[in-house]
């Protein structure tokens, strides 16, 4: 069933944090904010209202995550954790839990939380809409793969924003700080390696669609890496809007790419590329 709820649950163990988070989200309209300071209240609200999103800012976010995940056999509400300075970066969670993490300083004190939450809401709406559209034709495995792909793209965009912010700061700091900033940028570049992301995606994709890429490249050796990605997304029955969002291109570019792919595959003008790809190597 498509998501219809308009509530966002915000939990924190300090009233000052709650107030600061709500203030930073004042331009995220059309949603009601519900606040809680106790674990029991967060669990009960999650159960009864099924909010669209949960934002947590506790001294020990892991403790709250453990409580939610132990109470619900399958916890599917996306969570945003705002980490404190002394909190570990790698929070432990069950496989099906969708988790976004930012530092409290980056999210609230530097006024980045609002744009991030808007992006997450947009992502959830896209996923929810196309999940409904593909309900009868999309397998659970491919659904997990779509979520993985969209989440990966969201993280890549966030890393790009951080790099841009560092570039802005770079000219106004001393040499010691510049060195530290460049070290952060280099770490991001290593994390942001497109080939690594593509390799991870291929490994996951080929577990679900064995021999698809092998047969595709064998029959059409002229296909580029971008062509192969596009074919994978069509095989997953992703919409043009999803593909545009992931590849970072406009709708016209999607149509152009589709046209060029049909030429490379020597398909007739009236042949449907999506249907051809979905039936390929099945």
C-alpha positions in Angstrom: 0.0 0.0 0.0 1.3 3.4 -0.9 2.5 5.6 2.0 -0.1 8.2 3.0 1.0 9.2 6.5 2.2 12.8 7.1 4.0 12.4 10.4 7.7 12.7 11.2 8.7 11.4 14.7 11.6 13.3 16.4 13.2 11.8 19.4 15.8 13.2 21.7 16.8 13.0 25.4 17.2 16.8 25.7 14.5 19.5 25.1 17.1 21.9 23.6 17.9 19.3 20.9 14.3 18.8 20.1 13.7 22.5 19.8 16.8 23.0 17.6 15.8 20.1 15.3 12.2 21.4 14.9 13.5 24.9 14.2 15.9 23.6 11.5 13.0 21.8 9.8 10.5 24.8 9.8 10.5 24.9 6.0 9.7 21.2 5.6 6.0 21.9 5.3 3.0 19.6 4.9 4.3 17.3 7.7 3.4 17.1 11.4 6.2 16.8 13.8 5.7 14.5 16.8 8.3 14.6 19.6 9.3 12.1 22.2 12.0 11.8 24.9 11.5 8.3 26.1 12.2 5.0 24.4 8.8 3.6 25.3 7.0 6.6 23.7 9.1 6.2 20.5 8.2 2.5 20.2 4.5 3.2 20.9 4.3 6.1 18.4 6.1 4.1 15.8 3.6 1.2 16.3 0.4 3.2 16.3 1.1 6.0 13.8 3.7 4.5 11.5 5.4 7.8 10.8 7.0 8.5 7.4 10.4 9.1 9.0 12.0 8.9 12.5 14.8 11.4 13.5 16.8 10.4 16.5 19.3 12.6 18.4 20.2 10.8 21.7 23.4 10.5 23.6 23.2 6.8 22.7 21.4 6.3 19.5 22.4 2.7 19.3 20.4 1.9 22.4 17.3 3.4 20.8 17.9 1.4 17.6 18.3 -1.8 19.5 15.0 -1.2 21.3 13.1 -0.5 18.1 14.6 -3.5 16.3 14.0 -5.8 19.2 10.3 -4.8 19.5 9.4 -5.1 15.8 10.2 -8.3 13.9 10.6 -6.2 10.8 11.3 -2.5 11.3 10.7 -0.7 8.0 10.4 3.0 9.0 13.5 4.9 7.7 15.6 6.5 10.4 17.8 9.5 10.5 20.4 9.4 13.3 22.1 12.7 14.3 25.3 11.5 16.0 26.9 13.2 18.9 30.6 14.1 18.8 31.6 11.1 21.0 29.3 8.6 19.3 30.7 5.8 17.1 30.0 6.3 13.4 29.1 2.7 12.5 25.8 2.0 14.1 24.6 -1.6 14.2 21.3 -2.4 12.6 19.3 -5.2 11.1 19.5 -5.7 7.3 16.1 -4.4 6.5 16.5 -1.1 8.4 17.0 2.0 6.3 19.4 4.3 8.2 20.8 7.7 7.3 23.4 9.2 9.7 24.8 12.7 10.0 26.7 14.4 12.8 24.5 16.7 14.9 26.9 19.5 14.1 26.6 19.1 10.4 22.9 18.6 10.4 21.6 21.1 12.9 24.3 23.5 13.9 25.3 24.1 10.3 21.7 24.2 9.0 22.0 21.2 6.6 19.3 19.1 8.1 16.3 20.6 6.2 17.7 20.0 2.7 18.8 16.5 3.7 15.4 15.6 5.0 13.7 17.0 1.9 15.9 14.8 -0.2 15.2 11.7 1.9 11.4 12.4 1.7 11.7 12.8 -2.1 13.6 9.5 -2.2 10.9 7.7 -0.1 8.1 9.1 -2.3 9.9 7.8 -5.5 10.5 4.4 -4.0 6.9 4.2 -2.7 5.4 5.3 -6.0 7.4 2.9 -8.2 7.1 0.1 -5.7 3.3 0.3 -6.1 3.6 0.5 -9.9 5.8 -2.5 -10.0 4.0 -4.5 -7.4 2.9 -7.3 -9.7 6.0 -7.5 -11.9 8.9 -6.7 -9.5 10.5 -9.5 -7.4 11.4 -8.9 -3.8 15.1 -9.4 -4.7 15.0 -6.7 -7.4 13.1 -4.4 -4.9 16.0 -4.7 -2.5 18.4 -4.0 -5.3 16.4 -0.8 -6.3 16.5 0.4 -2.7 20.3 -0.3 -2.6 20.8 1.6 -5.8 18.8 4.7 -4.7 20.4 4.7 -1.2 23.8 4.5 -2.8 23.0 7.5 -5.1 21.7 9.5 -2.1 25.0 8.9 -0.2 27.0 9.9 -3.3 25.1 13.1 -3.6 25.7 13.8 0.1 29.5 13.2 -0.3 29.5 15.7 -3.3 27.8 18.3 -1.1 30.4 17.8 1.6 33.3 18.2 -0.9 31.7 21.4 -2.2 31.5 22.8 1.3 35.1 21.9 2.0 36.1 23.8 -1.2 34.3 26.9 0.1 36.1 26.7 3.4 39.6 25.9 2.0 40.6 29.5 1.0 39.8 30.9 4.4 41.8 28.7 6.7 45.5 28.3 7.7 47.9 25.8 6.2 47.5 23.2 8.9 43.7 23.2 8.5 44.1 23.1 4.7 46.1 19.9 5.0 43.4 18.3 7.2 40.7 19.4 4.8 42.5 17.9 1.8 42.9 14.6 3.8 39.1 14.6 4.2 38.6 15.2 0.5 41.0 12.4 -0.4 39.1 10.0 1.9 35.8 11.0 0.3 37.3 10.5 -3.2 38.3 7.0 -2.2 34.9 6.3 -0.8 33.3 7.8 -3.9 35.0 5.6 -6.4 32.5 5.0 -9.1 34.1 1.8 -10.3 33.9 0.3 -6.8 30.2 1.2 -6.6 29.6 -0.3 -10.0 31.5 -3.5 -9.0 29.4 -3.8 -5.9 26.2 -3.2 -7.8 27.2 -5.8 -10.5 27.9 -8.4 -7.8 24.5 -7.9 -6.2 22.7 -7.7 -9.6 24.3 -10.8 -11.0 23.2 -12.8 -8.0 19.6 -12.0 -9.0 20.1 -12.0 -12.8 22.8 -14.6 -13.5 24.4 -14.5 -17.0 22.5 -11.3 -18.0 25.5 -9.0 -18.4 27.7 -11.8 -19.7 25.3 -12.6 -22.5 24.5 -9.0 -23.2 28.2 -8.0 -23.6 28.8 -11.2 -25.7 26.0 -10.4 -28.1 26.6 -6.6 -28.1 30.3 -5.9 -27.5 29.9 -2.3 -28.5 27.9 -1.4 -25.4 29.7 1.0 -23.0 29.7 0.9 -19.2 26.9 3.5 -19.1 24.9 1.4 -21.7 25.2 -1.7 -19.4 24.1 0.3 -16.4 21.1 1.5 -18.3 20.2 -2.0 -19.4 20.5 -3.3 -15.8 18.1 -0.6 -14.7 15.6 -1.6 -17.5 16.0 -5.2 -16.5 15.0 -4.2 -12.9 12.0 -2.5 -14.5 13.0 0.9 -13.1 11.1 3.9 -14.5 12.7 6.6 -16.7 12.4 9.0 -13.8 14.4 6.6 -11.5 17.0 6.1 -14.2 17.3 9.9 -14.8 17.7 10.4 -11.0 20.4 7.8 -10.6 22.4 8.6 -13.7 22.1 12.4 -13.0 20.7 13.2 -16.5 17.6 14.9 -17.8 14.6 13.3 -19.5 15.8 14.3 -22.9 19.1 12.5 -22.3 17.2 9.4 -21.2 15.3 9.4 -24.5 18.5 10.0 -26.5 20.3 7.1 -24.7 17.4 4.8 -25.3 17.4 5.7 -29.0 21.2 5.0 -29.3 20.9 1.8 -27.4 18.2 0.6 -29.9 20.5 1.4 -32.8 23.4 -0.5 -31.2 21.2 -3.5 -30.7 19.7 -3.2 -34.2 16.1 -3.1 -32.9 13.3 -2.1 -35.1 11.8 1.3 -34.6 8.6 -0.1 -33.2 10.3 -2.6 -30.9 10.0 -1.8 -27.2 13.5 -1.6 -25.6 12.3 -2.2 -22.1 10.4 -5.4 -23.0 13.4 -6.6 -25.1 15.8 -6.1 -22.2 13.5 -7.7 -19.6 13.1 -10.8 -21.8 16.8 -10.9 -22.6 18.6 -13.8 -20.9 15.6 -14.8 -18.9 
